[in-house]
């Protein structure tokens, strides 16, 4: 029998017998013979036999002393995660070895109980924590098994809900949101962003933008564009190279998400930038410390939408912006003035005034249908000539920037750590364990 610490417990019955014998000796149980108070013959035989046994044992011990192990062998136990799925947990970083620490009842061990046998150094068990930037930059360590999480996607064209495993869902998003011929590191970064976006919604029990009950997300730009399982099967058949690129990117980043302060981040992304990303507070009025302006010079070189110029009649220009002046609509009299007032930290239009009406840069972009809020314009000869730089809202990761970084040799970790300031990378298992610990406090 072993106690709670794994140590063998003494046999209670045997200890009881020994106690009785010791007590008996002290109290005269072993009696002397009747003649002259001398010990009996039986007692002499017992003493002789005991002395012989003791000498033999001592001699054997001396002969075999050199054969003993200098230290006991410590068995290596398997790592166990009790997150509801009883899935094997892996150590972040390089290699496929199991985690050195285990998690039981929501608490991580100190690693001592799982030390390896003599000759193999024990590690500290980083699986319950975040991947450091240096570890992540050397190569992300995905979990070996898919999560048992099921995502319910509302297919807008079919008007039905499709149930897909988490990694199957991420594959559908990556294939829909990013060109499949992008570099592997860019596709991996997209997989991490897509997975994190979904996990944050589930974490917050956010069902906004879903038109029916029972769904988690839609397959549209309201959330993330998603290719259904049938569409992915067709892609595998018609373009196996593209399907393989997506499959490998998702597999290599399986279960990895971005967190800030222990919570999955709002992992926004967009097509291409003007050379800088934007502060979330300047676009969505949400001051998130990990969504701040950073440089992004790569996409200006490679993106097909780095710069675009459109023209329109002044009457259409003013009408779309909601300037109701008769002079603006007819072109008669003094035309309203269109002036850009200032720029954001991300080099996008902060506000503009048209015909006495002041609008934010994002409002101008929306009303005129521009690709970006990074624009300038010329008003002359009865028309407005508008040049935009980049494509998308500009917050978070630039997809063409990710491609440009990947071409310079950057890893997926390098990419996401650049575009999402101050974030950490964690596996879902580690994230669940951390949340369970927090819930206990």
N, C-alpha and C positions, 0 to 999 in steps of 0.2 A: 504494500500500500504506500502511496506517496502523498505527502501533504500538499497544500496549495502552492508551495514554492518548488515543487518537483522533487523534494528530498524524500528518501525512504524513511518511513516511520518505523521505530523499533517494534518488535513483536511483544505485545503487552503480556502475553502468557509467559514467555521465556523470562522476561524481566521479573515477573512475579516469583518464579521458582528461584532465581538467583537471590532475590531479597530474602526469601525464606531460609535459604542455606546460610547466608551470612548471619542472619538473626539467630539461627539455630546454633551456630558455632560459638557465638558469644554467650549463649545461655545453656551450654552443656548438653546439647543434643547428642554430640559425638561423645559418648561416655567411656570412661576407662573400664578395664576389666575388673573382676571381683578380687583377684589376688594381688595384694600389695599395692593396689592402686595403679598397676601398670596398664598401658593401653592394650586393647584387645588385638588379636591377630588380624581381624578384618580391617581395623583402622590402619595397621602397618601396611597391609596390601594396598589400600587406597592411596596412602602417602607415597609409596614406592612407584605406583603406576603414574601418579600425577607428576612426580619428579622426572620420570623418564620421558613422559610426553613433552614436558617443558623443555628439556635438553634437546630433544629431537626437533622441536619446532624452531628453537633458536639456531640450531645448526643449519636447517633448511633455509631459513631466512638469510643467513650469512652467505650461503652458496648462491642464492638467487637475487641478491641485492642489486647486482649490476644489470639484471634483466628488467628492472622496474622502469616504468615511464617516469620521467622527471616531473611531469605535470599531467593532470587529468585531461582527457580529450573532451572538448566542449562541442556538443552536437549543434549543427546548423539547422535552424528551423525554418520552415517556409513562411514567406510573408503573407499575411492575411489582411484583407480589407473588409470591414463590416459596413458597407455602404448600401446594403439592401440587395446588392447583386452578388455579393461574395466573390467579386472578381479579383484576380491577382493584380497586385499593384506593382508598378515598375519604378525604377530609379531614374529620375531625369538626368540628362546628360548623355554621354556616349555609351555604347555597349548595350547588350541585351540581358545583362544579369538582373535577377530579381532584386527588389529593394532589400537593404540590410536591416532596416527597422520594420516593425510590424505595427499594425493598428488593431487594438482590441478594445471593444467597448468605447470606441471613439477616442482613445488616448494612444498616442504613439509611445512605443517603448524607447528606452535610452540607447538601444543598440547592443548592450552588453549581453543580453540573453541570446542574441543572434550572432555572436562573434563566430568567425570561421575557425576551422581546426588549425592547429599549430602550423606555421609556415605561410598562412594566408592572412594578410592584414584585414582587419575589420574596418568598415567605413562608417560614417556618421549618420547615414540614413537621412538623405535630403528629400525623400519622396513627399513628405508632408508639407514642404515649403515651396517657395517660388524658385523657378529657374533663374539663376543669376544671368546678367547680360553676357558675361564671358562664357558661361556654359552654353547658353542659347546660341551665341554666335558661332560656336564650334559645331553646332548641329543639334536640332531639336530632337528630343527623345519622345516619341509617341508611345501611347499605351498599345499593348499587343492586341487587345480585344476591343471590339466595338462596344460602345455604351449600349445598355438595354433601353435607352430613352427612345420613345416614339414621338415623332413630330406629325401633327395633323395639319396638312396644307390644303387650303381651299383653292381648287383649280377653277379660276374664274370663267374660262371658256366652257368647261364641262359642267359647271355648276354642281360640283361634288367635292367631297373631302377625300384626299388621298393620305393614307397613313404610311409613313416612311421612317426607317431608323435614322438616328441623328446623322451618321456619316453618309448615308444615302442621300439625305436631304442636302448636306453640304456639297456633295458632288453635283447635284442638280443646280445649286446656286452658282458654284464656280463655273460650270459649263455655260450658264446663262449670262453671268455678269462680267466675265473676262474672256478675251480671245484665247482660244485653247492653244494657239501657237506661241504664247508668251513663254518666257524662260521659266524653268521649274521653280526657282525661288520666288518669282512673282506669283505664280499659281498657288504656291504654299502659303504665301502671305495672305492671299485672297481667301484661302480656305480657313485660316485662323480668324480673319475678320468676319467671315460669314458665320462661322460656328459661334463666335463670341456674341454677335448680334442676336442670334436665336436664343442662346443661353441667358442673356440678360433679360429678354422678354419673359422667358419662363421663370427666371429668378424673381422678377417683379410681378409675376402673374398678370402681365400686360396683354390684353386682348384688343387693344385699340386698333381700328382700321379693318377689323374682321367683320364681314357682312352677315355671317351666320353663326349660330351657336355651335360649339363643339370643335372649332378650328383654332389653331394657334397663330397662323400666319396665312397670308395669301401668296399667290405666285406672281405678284405684280410689283411694280416699283413702289407701291405703298409700303412694302416691307423689303423683300428681296426677290428679284426675278428668279424663277425656279423652273427647271426642266423636269417634267414628270418622269416617273420610272419608265413609262412606255417610250417617251422621247429619248431617254438615255439608252434604252435598249436599241432603239433605231440608230442612235449615234454610234454605238458599239459595232453595229453591223455595217454601217455606211462609211464611217471614218474611225477605224480602230486606233489609229495613232492619236487622234484627239481624245478619244475616250480613255486611252491608257495614260495620257499626260495628266488628265484630271484625276483619275483613279489613284495614281501614284502620289500626286500632290496631297490629296486628302489622307491617304494612308500614312504618309510620312509625318503628317501633323495630327494624327488621330488623337482626339480628346483635348488638344491644347487650346487654351483660351487666354485672353488678355484680361488682367484684373488691375484695379487701382483701389487701394485701401481695402483689399479683400473682397471686392465686389466686381462682377463682370462689367466691362466698360461699354459705353455707347460707341460701338466701333463703326462710325460712319466712314464712307469712302466715296470717291467720285472719279470721273474719267481722267481729266488732265488739268494741270494748273497753269498759271501764268508765270511760274517761277517761284511761287510761294503758296503755302496753304493758308487757310483763314482761321481766325479765332471763332469758336462756336458762338461766343456772345455777340459777335458782330453779324451773324447770320440768323441764328435761331434764338437769340436772347437767353442762352443758357451758358453760364460761366462754368465750364468744365475744365479743370486744370490739365487734363491730358489731351484736350482738343484746342491747342493753341498754334499760332502761326509758326511754321518752320520753312526753311528754304527747300525748294524742289526744282533744281535746275535741269534735271535729266529729261523731263517730259517736253520741255520746250524744243529739244533737239529731235525727238523721235515721234511725238504725237502728231497724227494727221490733222488734229483739231487745235494745234497750238495757236493758230491765228485764223480768223475768218472775218470777212467784211461783207456787210449787207447794206442795201440802199432801199429807201422808201420815200414816198412823197411826204412833204411836210404835213399835209392834211391828215394822212394816215398816222404819221408819227404823233401829232398832237391828239388825235382822236383816241388812239390806243392808250395814251398816258392820261386821258380823262380831262384834258384842257378844253373847256367848253366855249372859249372865246370865239365869237363869230369871225373875227379877223383871222384866227388860226385855222378855222375850218374852210374859209373861202379864199384865204390868201390875200384879202384886201386889207388895206391900212397897215399899221405898224405890227409886225409879227412879234409874238411872244419870244422872249429870249430863253435859250436852253443853255444852262451853265452847270458844269460839274463843280460842286462846292469843296469836296475833300475826298481823301482816300483812307482806307482802313490800313491796319498793320500788314495785312496780306496783299496790299497794293490793288485792292478792288474799290469800286466807287462806294463811298460812304453815303453821301447824299447828293442829289442834283435838283436844281430848280428849273422848272419849265413853265413859262407863262405865269409866273408868280406862285406856282404850286410846287412845294418841296416834297420830294419822294426819296426813299432810301434806295441805295443801289440795287438791293434785292427786289424791290418793288418794280423798278425800271426794267430789270431783267425779266421778271415774270410778265409784265404788261406788254413788253415788246417781243417776247418770245426769244430772248437772246440765249446763247449757250452759256454765258458766264456773266457775273457782275463785274468782271475785270474788262472794262471797255472805255473807249473814248469815241467822240463823234465830231463831225463837221456839219454845220448847217449852212447850206449855200445853194443858190440856183434852184430854189423850190424843192429841195430834197434834203434828207438826212442820211449821211453816210456814217455807219457805225461799225467799228472794228472791235471784235472781242478777242480775248486771249485766254486760252484754256476752255474747258468744258465741265460744267457741273457746279455744285454749290461751294466747292473748295475746302470743305471741312473734313479733316481726317486724312486717310491715305489716298494719294493720287495713284490710280492704277497704272498710268503710263509712267509715272515717276518710279513706281515699284519695278516696272519692266526695265527702265533705265538703270536703276540701282543694281538689279540682278545681272545686267550685262557687264557691269564693272566688277562682278565677283561677290557682291553682297549676298548674304544668306537671307532666308525669310525672317529670321530673328532680327538681323540688322535693319531690315525694311520696316517691320512693325515698331521696333524700338525707336526708329527715327521719326515716324509719322505720328505715333501716339506717345506723347511726352510723359516720362516717369512711370510707365506701366510695368507690370511684371507678367511673366508667362507661367501659367500653372496648368496642371492636368485637371480634368474634371474630378478625378478621385481626390486629389489634394484639396480642391475647392470644396467638395462635399464634406470632407473631414473637418476642414476649418470652420465650415458653417455649423456643423454638429457641435463642435467645441464651443462656438459662440453662443449657441442656443442653450448650453448648459449653464452659462454664467448668469 
